[in-house]
Amino acid sequence: MAEKKSAGLSNYRTNIRANVRALWRGEWTYDQWYDQMLSTIKNGLTRAWYEGAKECGIKPSELSYEENNALAAAYFSQYDHLDSLGDAIEANSKANEGKITPLIRRSDMWVNAYRATVTQAQTMSCRDKKARWDLGPTKEHCVDCAKYAGRVYRMSTWDRYGIHPQSTGLACGGIWNCKCFFTVTDEPCTPGRPPRMTGQGGT
């Protein structure tokens, strides 16, 4: 199945790339870039959470205290890596004769935080609903994603075992590479429990 079309995901990717280019070209100071990234991340991941919760019939005004805290934790976790990205951009800036392509590739890894936030919102908002694991639009899939493809469990079951798209316990490394996603469904649940993840940190 093709990846779900998401204007939010597309906009997030566009904004992250634009921020990287602006610092690389020297159009912004580091502080300007940093402030813009804070805004991009907070606004983008908030939209991602609302997108995931909407699939479960939950409106932004209906988020629980725990869900709002989890959303805040999602973007604060991204803030922790900003200095590393900013330092890499400055070290490889246009003025330093650095190449933009590797930096754009690196920035695209940040886009998976959007997918991960949608998944986390679904996991918390749809606990009693059933979800099918669908493969993302990558040419190859790791052994874990391949074996989960098409399996259906209650969202609370996926969560109980800590198994979800973009998990760092997946063989593909999860948030850095995984583009798989959950689809809420009325299909019958797969018998038994989900098999173990085989990547680092797998359960």
C-alpha positions as CSV (number, residue, x, y, z in Angstrom):
1,M,0.0,0.0,0.0
2,A,1.2,3.5,-0.8
3,E,2.2,5.9,1.9
4,K,-0.7,8.0,3.1
5,K,-0.7,11.4,1.4
6,S,-0.1,14.1,4.0
7,A,0.1,17.8,3.3
8,G,1.5,18.2,6.7
9,L,4.4,15.8,6.1
10,S,5.1,17.5,2.7
11,N,5.1,21.0,4.3
12,Y,7.3,19.8,7.1
13,R,9.9,18.4,4.7
14,T,9.8,21.6,2.6
15,N,10.2,23.9,5.7
16,I,13.1,21.8,7.2
17,R,14.9,21.8,3.8
18,A,14.4,25.6,3.4
19,N,15.8,26.2,6.9
20,V,18.9,24.2,6.1
21,R,19.5,26.0,2.8
22,A,19.1,29.4,4.4
23,L,21.8,28.7,7.0
24,W,24.1,27.0,4.4
25,R,23.8,30.0,2.1
26,G,24.5,32.4,4.9
27,E,21.1,34.1,4.5
28,W,20.4,33.6,8.2
29,T,22.6,33.8,11.3
30,Y,22.9,30.7,13.4
31,D,20.5,32.2,16.0
32,Q,17.9,33.1,13.3
33,W,18.2,29.5,12.0
34,Y,17.8,28.0,15.4
35,D,14.7,30.0,16.3
36,Q,13.1,29.1,12.9
37,M,13.9,25.5,13.5
38,L,12.3,25.6,16.9
39,S,9.1,27.0,15.4
40,T,9.2,24.6,12.4
41,I,9.5,21.6,14.7
42,K,6.9,22.6,17.2
43,N,4.3,23.6,14.6
44,G,5.0,20.6,12.4
45,L,4.9,18.0,15.1
46,T,1.8,19.5,16.6
47,R,0.1,19.2,13.2
48,A,1.4,15.6,13.0
49,W,-0.1,14.8,16.4
50,Y,-3.5,16.3,15.4
51,E,-3.3,14.3,12.1
52,G,-2.8,11.0,14.0
53,A,-5.5,11.8,16.6
54,K,-8.0,12.8,13.9
55,E,-7.9,9.2,12.5
56,C,-9.2,8.1,15.9
57,G,-11.9,10.8,16.1
58,I,-10.1,12.9,18.6
59,K,-10.1,16.7,18.1
60,P,-7.2,18.9,19.2
61,S,-9.4,20.3,22.0
62,E,-10.0,16.8,23.3
63,L,-6.4,15.8,23.9
64,S,-5.8,14.4,27.3
65,Y,-3.2,15.7,29.8
66,E,-1.0,12.7,29.0
67,E,-1.3,13.3,25.2
68,N,-0.3,16.9,25.5
69,N,2.7,16.0,27.6
70,A,3.7,13.3,25.0
71,L,3.4,15.9,22.2
72,A,5.6,18.3,24.1
73,A,8.2,15.5,24.7
74,A,8.1,14.7,20.9
75,Y,9.4,18.2,19.9
76,F,11.7,18.6,22.9
77,S,13.4,15.4,21.8
78,Q,14.1,17.0,18.4
79,Y,15.4,20.2,20.0
80,D,18.2,18.2,21.6
81,H,19.7,17.5,18.2
82,L,19.6,21.0,16.8
83,D,23.1,22.0,17.7
84,S,24.6,19.0,16.0
85,L,22.7,19.7,12.8
86,G,23.5,23.5,12.9
87,D,27.2,22.8,13.5
88,A,27.3,20.5,10.5
89,I,25.6,23.0,8.3
90,E,28.0,25.8,9.3
91,A,31.1,23.6,9.0
92,N,30.0,22.6,5.4
93,S,28.4,25.9,4.4
94,K,28.5,27.4,0.9
95,A,31.1,29.9,2.1
96,N,33.3,27.0,3.3
97,E,32.8,25.3,-0.1
98,G,30.7,22.6,1.4
99,K,28.1,20.6,-0.5
100,I,24.4,21.0,0.2
101,T,23.2,17.6,-0.9
102,P,24.6,15.6,2.1
103,L,23.0,18.2,4.4
104,I,19.6,17.9,2.7
105,R,19.8,14.1,3.0
106,R,20.5,14.5,6.7
107,S,17.7,16.9,7.1
108,D,15.3,14.4,5.5
109,M,16.0,12.0,8.4
110,W,14.3,14.6,10.6
111,V,11.2,14.3,8.5
112,N,10.6,10.8,10.0
113,A,9.9,12.5,13.3
114,Y,6.7,13.7,11.7
115,R,5.7,10.1,10.8
116,A,6.7,8.9,14.3
117,T,4.6,11.6,15.9
118,V,1.5,10.6,13.8
119,T,2.1,7.0,14.9
120,Q,2.4,7.9,18.6
121,A,-0.8,10.0,18.5
122,Q,-2.6,7.1,16.9
123,T,-1.2,4.7,19.5
124,M,-2.5,6.9,22.4
125,S,-5.8,8.0,20.8
126,C,-6.9,4.7,19.2
127,R,-6.0,2.3,22.0
128,D,-9.2,0.2,21.6
129,K,-9.2,0.3,17.8
130,K,-7.5,-2.1,15.4
131,A,-4.5,-1.1,13.3
132,R,-2.9,-2.8,10.4
133,W,0.9,-2.4,9.7
134,D,1.4,-1.1,6.1
135,L,4.7,-0.9,4.4
136,G,6.2,2.5,3.5
137,P,7.3,3.5,0.0
138,T,10.9,2.3,0.2
139,K,12.5,0.0,-2.3
140,E,13.6,-2.6,0.3
141,H,12.1,-3.4,3.7
142,C,13.9,-4.7,6.8
143,V,13.1,-8.2,8.1
144,D,11.0,-6.7,10.9
145,C,8.8,-4.4,8.8
146,A,8.3,-7.2,6.3
147,K,7.1,-9.7,8.9
148,Y,4.7,-7.1,10.5
149,A,3.2,-6.1,7.1
150,G,-0.5,-6.8,7.0
151,R,-0.7,-7.9,10.6
152,V,-3.6,-6.5,12.6
153,Y,-3.8,-6.0,16.3
154,R,-5.5,-3.6,18.7
155,M,-3.4,-0.5,19.1
156,S,-3.1,-1.3,22.7
157,T,-1.5,-4.6,21.8
158,W,1.0,-3.1,19.5
159,D,1.8,-0.6,22.3
160,R,2.1,-3.3,25.0
161,Y,5.0,-4.9,23.1
162,G,6.5,-1.5,22.2
163,I,6.2,-2.3,18.5
164,H,5.3,0.4,16.0
165,P,6.6,2.1,12.8
166,Q,9.7,4.2,13.4
167,S,10.6,2.2,16.5
168,T,14.4,2.2,17.1
169,G,14.0,-1.5,17.9
170,L,13.3,-2.3,14.3
171,A,16.0,-3.9,12.2
172,C,16.0,-0.9,9.9
173,G,16.8,1.5,12.7
174,G,13.3,2.9,12.9
175,I,13.0,6.6,13.0
176,W,16.1,7.1,10.7
177,N,14.8,4.9,7.9
178,C,11.3,3.5,8.5
179,K,8.4,4.9,6.4
180,C,5.9,2.3,7.4
181,F,2.6,3.3,9.0
182,F,-0.5,2.1,10.9
183,T,-3.9,2.1,9.2
184,V,-7.0,1.9,11.4
185,T,-9.1,-1.0,10.2
186,D,-12.0,-3.3,10.9
187,E,-10.2,-6.4,9.6
188,P,-9.9,-9.4,12.0
189,C,-7.0,-9.3,14.4
190,T,-4.0,-11.6,13.6
191,P,-3.9,-14.6,16.0
192,G,-1.3,-14.6,18.8
193,R,1.1,-11.8,19.7
194,P,3.3,-9.8,17.5
195,P,6.7,-11.4,16.9
196,R,9.8,-9.8,18.4
197,M,11.7,-7.0,16.9
198,T,15.3,-8.0,16.0
199,G,17.0,-4.6,15.9
200,Q,18.9,-3.0,18.7
201,G,16.5,-2.4,21.6
202,G,14.0,-4.9,20.2
203,T,11.5,-6.5,22.6
